[in-house]
Amino acid sequence: MDTFVAGEIATELVKELIEVVRRVYLCRQSAEQLRRSVESLLPIITEIRFSGVEHSQPIQKQISDLLQLLHLGLDLARKVAASSRFNVYRSLQLARKMDKVEREINRWIQRQIPVHILADVHHMRVESSVRFDRLERKVEDAVAVGVGEGRIRVLEMIDGLGFVGEREGDVVGVGVRVGREKVKDMLMNAGGGEVVGICGIGGSGKTTMAREICKDTQIRNYFGERIFFETVSQFPNLETLKLKLWEQIGGSMVLGLYKQIPQWQMDLKPRFKQPTLVVLDDVWSQTELEELVFRAPGCKTLVVSRVKFPTIISSTYELELLSEDESLSLFCSSAFGQDSIPPTADKNLVKQVVAECKGLPLALKVIGASLRDQPPKIWVSAKNRLSRGETISESHEIKLLERMATSIECLSGKVKDCFLDLGSFPEDKKIPLDVLINLWMDLHDLYEEDAFAILVELSNRSLLTLVKDTQNRAGDIYSSYCELSITQHDILRDLALYMNNREPLKSRRRLIMPKREARLPKDWERNHDQPFEAQIVSIHTGEMRESDWPPIKCPKAEVLMINLAAEAYFLPPFVNTMPNLKSLILINYGSSSVVLGNIFTFTSLNNLQSLWFEKITVPPLPRTTIPLQNLRKISLVLCDLRNILKKDSKTDLRTIFPNLSHVSIDHSMDLPELPSTICDMRSLENMSISNCHDLQELPAEIGRLESLQILRVYACPALKKLPESICRLKNLKYLDISQCVNLKDLPDEFGNLSGLEKIDMRECLQLRKIPRSFVLRNSSLHVVCDEDMALLWKERGRELPELKVQVVEECFNLDWLVE
């Protein structure tokens, strides 16, 4: 009996040993199978989680638990690849853990996915019932495939489910198709190792376009199965992503000892020359992108981002917003479940709501879904709230604005503040670049170059739009921001307002009127008993009388922006409560120049640093005006200056503005000449007179401006000569006389301006000679001119070895005046 028992025990031990050996032997194979299965499931569950469909709290927790379980399975598979085959105990432990994870995943799929996913599908707004039924069947097919039985093909199983690209919107209209074809051409024409980009603001459909490209027949025929789509996200695990890309492209798992993969992009084998497409979606950082771009001979990379990366990406397609017809179709799909406005709906009201979405796919889908099955009064309320830049519901706030806010939260402190400042400007108006840069400099203590760098960064992140060639024209060291402007999508402005308004009214850093109103907002008036904490106060009204202003207090205000449309305007008395005011901006959008009242308020602006007047009849300065010691910059655009800049004016400008360094006068009415007193302002470093068509001459005493470094007198067709004293401006570095079409000659001693580094003389049609005094010049000179003038300079260039002549085409226009 003892022998029999011993034999039985021995037999069982042998069976267990064989099972252990079998499990250890198959451990790596199981790990590879688990890895592939998990990687197929991950995109499905991730898309469900971030699809925008509202789940209950328990369901959200279950989805999060499953994602955690999937990541655990992936980590176990990697540990198996990294462990030694001869460590039996370690391999057995890992095999048992993998079995447990696989059972848990299968259990979740069999019990949870049918209920949750199909419920989600029923709540998705799809374009047609036929497509809806097909989606349900595909999800059911996906559920039927167990993790241990095979791999779930993500795009094949849930093609068009609505989760794919849900963040960005999934309309495919004419504009989208055109853009898709352009990106396809860029990819097909790119060489091995090159990078192509899709860029646009959040919610513009970038991810959807990338998905569509991956499913395109031509792309699939070219790259075959070697198309790999990876979502990078805001806070990626770079090492994990690099390992995964290597495994996908190389076709095998990477052992743990290669976690850092030294020269992982350099030591490529010849088999990696086969066509491969890597799509990196939702990329936020250039540093991270540099780590992830795979420079294999046959590998092409498509980067999908809100940010432009010009130093890495060879060609970028900037996604355009939807057309009116495409917008209406997508909105109706979300709001009514069909492609057009139903007969029972208010056609005009629907179109008004659609217009407020400004062609942004995500806004159209979210707002349409929020208004589905709502009564007419809710639609009217939504239209009104959208026009004021407010959220229409909690769903709209969470799905649209909060989701887009992630683009802003990741910005560095001052860049984020500069973006939020953009909400201070009126909707649907071009923002003068000069105003914006100056505001940032005053408010955030930035140098001009740093403010411009922030402008470019926000543009590269698709958070504002530079009008035409603004970046090139403004990027020159002697550039003028006059006539240059930016625009911003209304949804982005709404986002800035939304983020600004998170704080209580009294505590907000920016106190902004989103839309023009007859008077100040009621909640401002109701809270006038206590001071506001705002640093920026932005007002947008029509005509205001003294009695229209409530007695509010803003002791911390540093910027006051007044946008108005009126013929007469009484300046707010509460300016006296702004002792720290640095920047005052008055922009009139009316048809004629506005007459200001309460000009005595200027007597209290001791700390004012910059002043911008646009379409203002500038009144005579009161005799009681005390010196504005800190005022550095004055900009006057489309202003009537006859009251202060008469030739025989006795106003002592030097005493009133003792430290003024920048003066800009643009499109001034009836300004035939400047008063000679302007030449007494010895602190003046930069003077710009542009588009003043009546200006016939500059003051003869201009040579007294000993600190002047930059002088612009361009687009002044009545100007026929420059005063001789201009040759005494020894500190002058830059002169712009372009578009002075009747300027006949330059002063004889003009070449003696030894400090002059650059002169712009495009379209000086009457100039026919270069002064001989340039012969004695021994310093470098950069001349910008047209072809005819270039010939004269090139002849003189034989005597000027350091002469640089730049020939440019005509690029002047008045587009900036058109709203």
C-alpha positions in Angstrom: 0.0 0.0 0.0 2.8 2.4 0.9 4.5 1.6 -2.4 1.2 2.2 -4.3 0.7 5.6 -2.5 4.3 6.5 -3.2 3.8 5.7 -6.8 0.7 7.8 -7.0 2.5 10.7 -5.4 5.4 10.4 -7.7 3.1 10.3 -10.7 1.4 13.5 -9.6 4.7 15.1 -9.0 5.9 14.2 -12.5 2.6 15.6 -13.9 3.1 18.9 -12.0 6.7 19.0 -13.1 5.7 18.5 -16.7 3.1 21.2 -16.3 5.6 23.6 -14.8 8.1 22.9 -17.6 5.3 23.4 -20.2 4.2 26.7 -18.7 7.7 28.0 -18.4 8.5 26.9 -22.0 5.3 28.6 -23.3 5.7 31.6 -21.0 7.1 33.9 -23.7 4.6 32.8 -26.3 1.8 33.5 -23.9 3.3 36.9 -23.1 3.4 37.8 -26.8 -0.2 36.7 -27.3 -1.3 38.7 -24.2 0.6 41.8 -25.4 -1.1 41.8 -28.8 -4.5 41.2 -27.3 -4.1 44.0 -24.8 -2.8 46.4 -27.4 -5.8 45.7 -29.5 -8.2 46.3 -26.7 -6.6 49.4 -25.3 -7.6 51.8 -28.1 -11.3 50.6 -27.8 -11.5 51.2 -24.1 -9.6 54.4 -24.2 -11.9 55.8 -26.9 -14.9 54.8 -24.9 -13.6 56.5 -21.8 -12.9 59.8 -23.6 -15.7 59.6 -26.1 -17.7 62.4 -24.5 -20.6 60.1 -23.7 -21.7 60.7 -20.1 -21.3 57.6 -17.9 -22.5 57.0 -14.4 -19.9 57.0 -11.7 -19.9 53.2 -11.3 -19.4 52.7 -15.0 -16.6 55.2 -15.2 -14.9 53.4 -12.3 -15.3 50.0 -14.1 -13.8 51.4 -17.3 -10.9 52.9 -15.3 -10.3 49.6 -13.6 -10.2 47.8 -16.9 -7.7 50.2 -18.3 -5.5 49.6 -15.2 -5.9 45.9 -15.7 -4.9 46.2 -19.4 -1.8 48.2 -18.5 -0.9 45.6 -15.9 -1.1 42.9 -18.5 1.2 44.9 -20.8 3.7 45.3 -18.0 3.7 41.6 -17.2 4.3 40.8 -20.9 7.3 43.1 -20.9 8.7 41.5 -17.7 8.5 38.1 -19.3 10.5 39.3 -22.3 13.1 40.8 -19.9 13.5 37.8 -17.6 15.9 34.9 -18.2 14.5 31.6 -19.6 16.6 29.8 -17.0 14.9 31.5 -14.0 12.1 28.9 -13.7 10.7 30.2 -10.5 10.4 33.8 -11.9 8.9 32.6 -15.1 6.3 30.4 -13.3 5.3 33.4 -11.1 4.8 35.6 -14.1 2.9 32.9 -16.0 0.4 32.6 -13.1 0.0 36.3 -12.9 -0.7 36.5 -16.6 -3.3 33.8 -16.3 -5.1 35.7 -13.6 -5.0 39.0 -15.6 -6.3 37.2 -18.7 -9.2 35.6 -16.8 -10.1 39.0 -15.3 -10.0 40.7 -18.8 -12.2 37.9 -20.2 -14.6 38.2 -17.4 -14.9 41.9 -17.9 -15.4 41.5 -21.7 -18.1 38.8 -21.2 -20.1 40.6 -18.5 -19.5 44.3 -18.9 -18.7 45.3 -22.5 -22.1 44.2 -24.0 -24.1 46.4 -21.6 -21.8 49.4 -21.5 -20.7 49.7 -25.0 -24.1 49.0 -26.6 -25.6 51.6 -24.2 -23.0 54.1 -25.4 -23.6 53.3 -29.0 -27.3 54.0 -28.5 -26.4 57.4 -27.1 -24.0 58.4 -29.9 -25.3 60.8 -32.5 -24.7 59.0 -35.8 -25.5 60.1 -39.3 -27.9 57.3 -40.3 -29.8 54.4 -38.8 -28.1 52.0 -41.3 -24.7 53.0 -40.0 -26.0 52.7 -36.4 -27.1 49.1 -36.9 -23.7 48.2 -38.5 -21.9 49.7 -35.6 -23.9 47.7 -33.0 -23.1 44.5 -34.9 -19.4 45.3 -35.1 -19.3 45.9 -31.3 -21.1 42.6 -30.7 -18.6 40.9 -33.0 -15.7 42.5 -31.0 -17.2 41.3 -27.7 -17.5 37.7 -29.1 -13.7 37.5 -29.5 -12.1 36.5 -26.3 -8.7 37.9 -25.3 -7.1 34.5 -25.2 -8.6 33.4 -28.6 -7.2 36.1 -30.9 -6.5 39.7 -31.4 -9.2 42.4 -31.7 -8.6 44.6 -34.7 -9.5 48.0 -33.5 -10.2 49.9 -36.6 -11.8 47.0 -38.3 -14.1 46.2 -35.4 -15.2 49.7 -34.6 -14.8 51.5 -37.8 -16.9 54.6 -37.6 -18.1 53.8 -34.1 -18.0 57.5 -33.1 -15.4 57.0 -30.4 -12.7 57.3 -33.0 -11.9 61.0 -33.3 -14.8 61.9 -31.0 -12.6 64.5 -29.4 -12.2 66.3 -32.7 -15.4 65.8 -34.6 -15.9 63.3 -37.4 -17.7 65.1 -40.3 -16.3 64.3 -43.7 -17.3 67.1 -46.0 -15.8 68.7 -49.1 -13.3 70.7 -47.1 -12.2 67.7 -45.1 -11.8 65.5 -48.2 -9.7 68.2 -49.8 -7.5 68.5 -46.7 -7.2 64.7 -46.5 -6.0 64.5 -50.1 -3.4 67.2 -49.5 -2.0 65.3 -46.5 -2.0 62.1 -48.5 0.1 63.8 -51.2 2.5 65.2 -48.6 2.9 61.7 -47.2 3.4 59.9 -50.5 5.9 62.5 -51.7 7.9 62.6 -48.4 11.2 60.7 -48.3 12.1 58.1 -45.8 12.5 59.4 -42.3 10.6 62.6 -43.1 7.8 64.0 -40.9 4.5 65.4 -42.0 2.1 67.3 -39.8 -1.6 68.0 -39.3 -2.2 71.1 -37.1 -5.3 72.9 -35.9 -7.1 74.2 -32.8 -8.6 71.7 -30.4 -11.8 70.2 -31.8 -11.1 71.0 -35.4 -11.0 67.4 -36.6 -7.3 66.6 -36.7 -7.6 63.1 -35.2 -10.5 62.2 -37.5 -8.6 63.2 -40.6 -5.6 61.1 -39.5 -7.8 58.1 -38.9 -9.4 58.6 -42.3 -6.0 58.7 -43.9 -5.0 55.5 -42.2 -8.0 53.8 -43.7 -7.5 55.2 -47.2 -7.1 52.5 -49.9 -4.0 54.1 -51.5 -2.3 54.5 -48.1 -3.1 50.9 -47.1 -1.9 49.6 -50.5 1.4 51.4 -50.0 2.1 50.7 -46.4 0.2 47.5 -46.0 -0.1 46.3 -42.4 2.7 48.6 -41.3 0.6 51.5 -40.2 0.9 52.2 -36.5 -1.3 54.7 -34.7 -0.1 55.9 -31.3 -1.7 58.6 -29.0 1.1 60.5 -27.2 -1.1 62.7 -25.0 0.0 65.6 -22.7 1.9 63.5 -20.1 3.3 60.4 -22.0 5.5 57.7 -20.7 8.2 58.2 -23.3 10.2 55.0 -22.6 7.1 52.9 -22.9 6.1 54.6 -26.1 9.6 54.2 -27.6 9.7 50.5 -26.6 6.3 50.0 -28.2 7.2 51.7 -31.4 10.4 49.6 -31.7 8.4 46.4 -31.1 5.9 47.4 -33.8 8.4 48.5 -36.4 10.9 45.8 -35.6 8.3 43.0 -35.3 9.5 41.6 -32.0 9.5 42.5 -28.3 12.4 44.6 -26.9 14.2 43.0 -23.9 14.2 44.9 -20.7 18.0 45.4 -20.8 17.4 47.7 -23.8 15.0 50.1 -22.0 17.1 53.1 -22.8 17.9 51.8 -26.3 21.1 53.6 -27.1 21.2 54.9 -30.6 17.9 53.2 -31.1 17.2 55.1 -34.3 20.7 54.7 -35.7 21.4 50.9 -35.6 18.6 49.9 -37.9 18.7 46.7 -39.9 18.0 46.6 -43.7 14.6 45.1 -43.2 13.4 48.3 -41.7 13.6 49.9 -45.1 10.1 48.6 -46.0 7.4 51.3 -46.1 6.1 52.1 -42.6 3.8 54.8 -41.4 3.8 55.9 -37.8 1.0 58.3 -36.7 1.7 60.2 -33.5 -1.5 61.7 -32.3 -2.1 64.5 -29.7 1.6 65.6 -29.5 2.2 68.5 -27.1 5.9 68.9 -26.8 8.8 69.3 -29.3 11.2 67.6 -26.9 8.9 64.6 -26.7 8.4 64.6 -30.5 12.1 64.5 -31.1 12.4 61.4 -28.9 9.6 59.6 -30.8 10.3 60.4 -34.4 11.7 57.2 -36.0 14.3 58.1 -38.7 14.3 54.7 -40.4 14.9 54.6 -44.2 11.4 53.5 -45.1 9.6 55.1 -42.2 7.4 58.2 -42.5 5.8 59.9 -39.6 2.5 61.8 -39.4 2.2 64.1 -36.4 -1.2 65.3 -35.3 -1.0 68.2 -32.9 -2.4 71.6 -31.9 1.2 72.8 -32.1 3.4 73.5 -35.1 6.9 72.1 -35.0 8.6 73.8 -37.9 12.1 72.6 -36.9 11.1 68.9 -37.0 8.1 68.7 -39.5 9.0 69.2 -43.1 5.5 70.1 -44.2 2.3 70.9 -42.2 -1.3 71.0 -43.2 -3.3 73.5 -41.1 -6.8 72.2 -40.8 -9.4 74.6 -42.0 -12.8 74.9 -40.2 -16.0 73.6 -41.7 -17.9 75.5 -44.3 -21.5 76.8 -43.6 -23.1 73.8 -45.2 -20.8 71.3 -43.5 -21.4 72.9 -40.2 -25.1 72.8 -40.6 -25.0 69.1 -41.6 -22.8 68.1 -38.6 -24.9 70.1 -36.2 -28.2 68.7 -37.4 -26.7 65.2 -37.1 -26.1 65.8 -33.4 -29.2 67.8 -32.6 -31.8 66.0 -34.7 -30.3 62.7 -35.9 -30.4 63.8 -39.5 -28.4 65.8 -42.0 -30.8 68.8 -42.4 -33.1 70.9 -40.4 -36.4 69.2 -39.8 -39.6 71.0 -40.8 -40.8 71.3 -37.2 -37.7 73.3 -36.1 -37.1 77.0 -36.3 -34.8 77.3 -39.3 -33.5 80.8 -38.5 -32.8 79.9 -34.8 -30.9 76.8 -35.8 -28.8 78.7 -38.2 -28.1 81.3 -35.6 -26.8 78.7 -33.1 -24.8 77.0 -35.8 -23.2 80.4 -36.7 -22.1 80.8 -33.1 -20.0 77.6 -33.4 -17.9 79.2 -36.1 -17.3 76.0 -38.0 -15.6 74.1 -35.2 -16.6 70.4 -35.4 -16.3 69.7 -31.6 -18.5 72.8 -30.8 -21.1 71.8 -33.4 -21.3 68.2 -32.0 -21.3 69.2 -28.3 -23.7 72.1 -28.6 -26.0 70.1 -31.0 -26.2 67.2 -28.6 -26.8 69.6 -25.7 -29.9 71.0 -27.4 -31.4 67.8 -28.6 -35.1 67.5 -27.8 -35.0 70.8 -25.9 -37.9 73.3 -26.2 -37.6 76.5 -28.2 -36.9 78.7 -25.2 -33.9 76.7 -24.3 -32.6 77.2 -27.9 -33.1 80.9 -27.6 -31.3 81.0 -24.3 -28.4 79.0 -25.7 -28.1 81.3 -28.7 -28.1 84.4 -26.4 -25.6 82.8 -24.0 -23.3 81.7 -26.8 -23.3 85.3 -28.2 -22.1 86.5 -24.8 -19.4 83.9 -24.6 -21.1 82.0 -21.8 -21.6 78.3 -21.4 -25.1 77.0 -22.2 -25.1 74.0 -19.9 -23.0 71.9 -17.7 -22.6 69.4 -20.6 -21.3 72.2 -22.9 -18.9 73.4 -20.2 -17.5 69.9 -19.5 -17.4 68.5 -23.0 -16.2 71.6 -24.9 -14.6 74.3 -22.8 -13.0 72.1 -20.1 -11.7 69.7 -22.8 -10.2 72.6 -24.7 -8.9 74.2 -21.5 -6.2 71.4 -21.3 -4.5 73.2 -24.2 -4.1 76.3 -22.0 -3.4 74.7 -18.6 -0.2 73.2 -20.0 1.2 76.6 -21.0 3.9 78.2 -18.9 2.8 81.0 -16.6 3.3 84.1 -18.7 2.3 82.4 -22.0 -1.0 81.3 -20.3 -1.6 84.8 -19.0 -1.0 86.3 -22.4 -3.6 83.9 -24.0 -6.1 84.8 -21.3 -5.5 88.5 -22.0 -6.9 87.9 -25.6 -10.4 87.7 -24.2 -10.2 91.4 -23.4 -10.5 92.2 -27.1 -13.9 92.4 -28.9 -15.3 89.4 -30.8 -14.9 89.3 -34.5 -12.5 92.2 -34.6 -8.9 92.2 -35.8 -6.5 92.8 -32.8 -3.8 95.4 -33.6 -0.5 93.8 -33.0 1.0 97.0 -31.7 -1.7 97.1 -29.0 -1.3 93.5 -28.0 2.5 93.5 -27.8 2.4 96.7 -25.8 -0.2 95.4 -23.4 1.8 92.3 -22.7 4.9 94.3 -22.2 3.2 96.7 -19.7 1.2 94.0 -17.9 3.7 91.2 -17.6 7.0 93.2 -17.6 8.2 91.6 -20.8 10.8 92.9 -23.3 9.4 93.4 -26.8 11.4 90.4 -28.1 9.9 88.1 -25.4 6.4 89.3 -26.1 6.9 88.6 -29.8 8.2 85.1 -28.9 5.0 84.4 -26.9 3.0 85.6 -29.9 4.7 83.1 -32.2 4.3 80.3 -29.6 0.5 80.9 -29.3 0.3 81.0 -33.1 2.3 77.7 -33.3 -0.2 76.2 -30.9 -3.1 77.3 -33.1 -4.4 79.6 -30.3 -4.4 82.7 -32.5 -4.0 83.4 -36.2 -1.4 85.8 -37.6 -3.0 87.8 -40.4 -1.1 87.1 -43.7 2.7 87.5 -43.4 2.6 89.1 -39.9 5.2 86.8 -38.5 7.7 87.6 -41.2 7.0 91.3 -41.3 7.0 91.7 -37.5 9.9 89.4 -36.9 12.5 91.8 -38.3 14.5 93.7 -35.7 13.4 97.1 -37.1 9.8 96.0 -37.9 6.8 98.1 -37.3 3.7 96.5 -35.9 1.5 99.2 -37.5 -0.9 97.7 -40.0 -0.3 94.2 -38.6 -2.9 92.3 -36.7 -4.0 89.0 -35.4 -7.4 87.2 -35.2 -8.7 84.6 -32.8 -11.5 82.0 -33.3 -14.6 83.0 -31.3 -14.6 79.6 -29.5 -11.0 80.3 -28.3 -12.1 83.7 -27.1 -15.0 82.0 -25.3 -12.5 79.7 -23.7 -10.4 82.6 -22.5 -13.5 84.2 -21.0 -14.6 80.9 -19.5 -11.2 80.4 -17.8 -11.1 84.1 -16.7 -14.6 83.8 -15.2 -13.9 80.7 -13.0 -13.0 83.1 -10.2 -15.6 85.1 -8.3 -16.4 88.5 -9.9 -14.6 90.5 -7.3 -11.5 88.3 -7.5 -11.1 88.1 -11.3 -7.8 89.2 -12.7 -9.6 90.4 -15.9 -12.9 92.2 -15.7 -14.3 91.9 -19.2 -17.5 92.8 -21.0 -17.9 89.9 -23.6 -20.3 91.9 -25.9 -21.1 95.5 -26.5 -24.0 96.6 -24.3 -25.7 99.9 -23.7 -24.1 100.2 -20.2 -22.0 98.3 -17.8 -23.1 94.8 -16.8 -25.6 94.7 -14.0 -23.5 92.5 -11.8 -20.7 95.2 -12.0 -23.1 97.8 -10.8 -24.6 95.6 -8.0 -21.0 95.0 -6.6 -19.8 98.6 -6.8 -19.7 99.0 -3.0 -16.4 97.0 -2.8 -13.3 97.4 -5.0 -12.6 94.9 -7.8 -9.3 93.1 -7.9 -8.9 93.2 -11.7 -5.6 94.1 -13.4 -7.4 94.4 -16.8 -10.7 96.2 -17.2 -12.2 95.8 -20.7 -15.4 97.9 -21.5 -17.5 97.7 -24.7 -20.4 100.1 -24.9 -22.0 102.7 -27.2 -22.2 106.3 -26.3 -21.7 107.0 -22.5 -22.6 110.1 -20.6 -21.4 111.0 -17.1 -24.6 109.8 -15.5 -24.2 106.4 -17.2 -21.1 105.4 -15.2 -21.6 103.6 -11.8 -19.1 104.5 -9.1 -17.0 101.3 -9.3 -13.4 101.1 -7.9 -10.5 99.2 -9.5 -7.4 100.2 -7.5 -5.3 97.4 -8.9 -6.1 98.0 -12.6 -3.0 98.3 -14.8 -4.8 98.2 -18.2 -8.0 99.9 -19.2 -9.4 99.0 -22.6 -12.4 100.9 -23.8 -14.1 99.7 -27.0 -16.8 102.0 -28.2 -19.0 103.0 -31.1 -20.2 106.6 -30.6 -19.8 110.2 -31.7 -19.4 111.5 -28.2 -18.0 109.7 -25.2 -17.5 110.8 -21.6 -14.5 109.1 -20.1 -15.3 107.0 -17.0 -14.8 109.0 -13.8 -13.6 105.9 -12.0 -10.3 106.2 -13.8 -9.4 108.3 -10.8 -9.5 105.1 -8.7 -6.8 103.5 -10.9 -3.5 104.8 -9.5 -1.5 101.9 -11.0 -2.9 102.3 -14.6 -0.1 101.6 -17.1 -1.9 101.3 -20.4 -5.0 103.1 -21.7 -6.5 101.8 -24.9 -9.4 103.7 -26.6 -10.7 102.1 -29.8 -13.7 103.5 -31.6 -15.5 101.2 -34.0 -18.0 103.9 -35.1 -18.2 105.4 -38.5 -16.7 108.8 -37.5 -14.2 110.1 -35.1 -15.5 110.4 -31.5 -15.2 113.5 -29.3 -14.1 112.8 -25.8 -15.4 114.3 -22.6 -13.9 114.4 -19.2 -10.3 114.9 -20.5 -9.3 116.2 -17.1 -9.1 112.5 -16.1 -5.6 112.6 -17.7 -4.4 114.7 -14.8 -4.5 111.6 -12.5 -2.6 109.2 -14.8 0.8 109.7 -13.2 1.9 106.0 -13.8 0.6 105.7 -17.4 3.2 104.1 -19.7 1.4 103.7 -23.0 -1.6 105.3 -24.7 -3.5 104.0 -27.8 -6.1 106.2 -29.4 -8.0 104.9 -32.5 -10.5 107.1 -34.5 -10.5 109.7 -31.7 -10.8 113.5 -32.0 -7.9 114.2 -29.7 -8.8 117.3 -27.6 -6.4 120.0 -26.5 -4.6 119.0 -23.4 -5.8 120.9 -20.4 -3.5 123.6 -19.0 -3.7 121.9 -15.6 -2.1 118.7 -17.0 0.8 117.6 -14.9 3.8 116.0 -16.5 3.2 112.4 -17.4 6.6 111.2 -16.1 6.2 107.5 -17.0 4.5 107.8 -20.3 6.8 106.1 -22.9 4.6 105.4 -25.9 1.8 107.2 -27.7 0.0 105.6 -30.7 -2.6 107.6 -32.7 -4.5 105.8 -35.4 -7.1 107.4 -37.6 -7.2 110.3 -35.2 -8.1 113.9 -35.8 -5.1 115.7 -34.4 -5.8 119.3 -35.5 -6.3 120.4 -31.9 -2.9 119.4 -30.7 -0.5 119.2 -33.7 -0.8 122.5 -35.4 2.3 124.0 -36.9 2.1 127.1 -34.7 1.1 125.1 -31.6 2.6 126.5 -28.4 1.9 123.3 -26.4 5.1 122.4 -24.5 5.2 118.7 -25.5 8.6 118.2 -23.8 7.3 119.3 -20.4 4.1 117.3 -20.6 5.8 114.2 -21.9 9.4 114.4 -20.5 10.3 110.7 -21.0 8.3 109.8 -24.2 10.4 107.5 -26.3 7.9 106.2 -29.0 5.4 108.2 -31.1 3.3 106.6 -33.8 0.8 108.5 -36.0 -1.0 106.5 -38.6 -3.7 107.5 -41.1 -4.1 110.9 -39.5 -6.7 113.3 -41.0 -5.6 116.7 -42.2 -2.0 116.7 -41.0 0.0 118.7 -43.5 2.9 119.3 -41.1 4.1 118.6 -37.7 4.7 121.3 -35.0 8.4 122.2 -34.5 7.9 121.6 -30.7 8.0 117.9 -31.3 11.7 118.3 -32.0 12.3 119.4 -28.4 11.4 115.9 -27.2 15.0 114.8 -26.7 14.0 111.5 -25.2 12.3 110.4 -28.5 13.9 107.2 -29.8 11.3 105.9 -32.3 9.0 108.1 -34.4 6.6 106.6 -37.0 4.5 108.8 -39.4 2.6 106.5 -41.8 -0.3 106.8 -44.3 -0.7 110.5 -43.6 -1.5 111.5 -47.2 -1.6 115.3 -46.5 1.9 115.4 -44.8 4.0 117.7 -47.0 7.1 118.2 -44.9 8.9 117.2 -41.7 10.0 119.9 -39.2 13.2 121.6 -40.3 14.6 121.2 -36.7 14.2 117.3 -36.8 18.0 117.1 -36.4 17.6 118.1 -32.7 16.1 114.7 -31.9 19.5 113.4 -30.7 18.2 110.2 -29.3 16.2 109.1 -32.4 17.1 105.7 -33.6 14.2 104.7 -35.8 12.3 107.0 -38.1 9.5 105.9 -40.3 7.9 108.2 -42.8 6.2 105.8 -45.1 3.1 106.0 -47.4 3.1 109.8 -47.3 2.7 110.6 -51.0 2.6 114.4 -50.5 6.1 114.4 -49.0 8.6 115.8 -51.5 11.8 116.2 -49.6 13.6 115.4 -46.3 15.0 118.3 -44.2 18.7 118.8 -44.3 19.0 118.5 -40.6 18.1 114.9 -40.8 21.7 114.2 -41.6 22.6 115.2 -38.0 20.8 112.3 -36.5 23.9 110.4 -35.5 22.1 107.7 -33.6 19.7 107.0 -36.4 19.8 103.2 -37.2 16.8 102.7 -39.4 14.9 104.9 -41.9 11.7 103.9 -43.7 10.6 106.2 -46.5 8.8 103.5 -48.6 5.8 104.5 -50.6 6.8 108.1 -50.5 6.1 108.2 -54.3 6.8 112.0 -54.7 10.1 112.1 -52.7 12.5 113.5 -55.3 15.9 113.3 -53.7 17.8 112.7 -50.5 19.9 115.4 -48.8 23.5 115.7 -50.1 25.0 114.8 -46.7 22.7 111.8 -46.2 25.6 109.4 -46.5 27.2 110.9 -43.4 24.6 109.1 -41.2 27.3 106.7 -40.0 25.0 104.9 -37.6 22.5 104.1 -40.3 22.2 100.3 -40.6 19.1 99.9 -42.8 16.9 101.9 -45.1 13.6 100.9 -46.7 12.9 102.8 -49.9 10.4 100.7 -51.8 8.3 102.5 -54.3 10.1 105.8 -54.1 9.3 106.3 -57.7 10.8 109.8 -58.1 14.2 109.1 -56.6 16.8 108.8 -59.4 20.2 109.3 -57.7 22.2 108.2 -54.7 24.1 111.0 -52.8 27.8 111.0 -53.4 28.4 111.3 -49.7 27.9 107.5 -49.4 31.3 107.1 -51.1 33.0 108.0 -47.8 30.9 105.5 -45.8 32.9 102.6 -44.2 30.2 100.8 -42.3 27.7 98.2 -43.6 24.3 99.2 -45.0 21.2 97.2 -45.8 19.0 98.7 -48.4 15.5 97.4 -49.2 14.1 98.6 -52.5 12.5 97.6 -55.8 14.3 96.6 -59.0 14.8 100.1 -60.4 16.3 101.5 -57.3 18.4 98.4 -56.9 20.3 99.1 -60.1 21.4 102.5 -58.8 22.6 101.0 -55.5 24.5 98.2 -57.2 26.4 100.8 -59.2 27.2 102.6 -56.0 28.1 99.2 -54.4 31.4 99.1 -56.2 32.5 101.8 -53.8 30.6 100.3 -50.8 32.0 96.8 -50.2 29.6 96.2 -47.2 26.5 97.2 -49.0 23.6 94.7 -49.0 20.7 95.3 -51.5 17.5 93.4 -51.0 15.0 93.5 -53.8 11.4 92.9 -52.7 8.0 93.0 -54.4 5.3 95.4 -53.6 3.4 94.2 -50.5 1.5 97.3 -49.3 -2.3 97.3 -49.0 -5.1 98.5 -46.8 -6.6 95.2 -45.9 -6.1 95.9 -42.2 -8.8 98.6 -42.4 -11.4 96.1 -43.5 -13.3 94.3 -40.7 
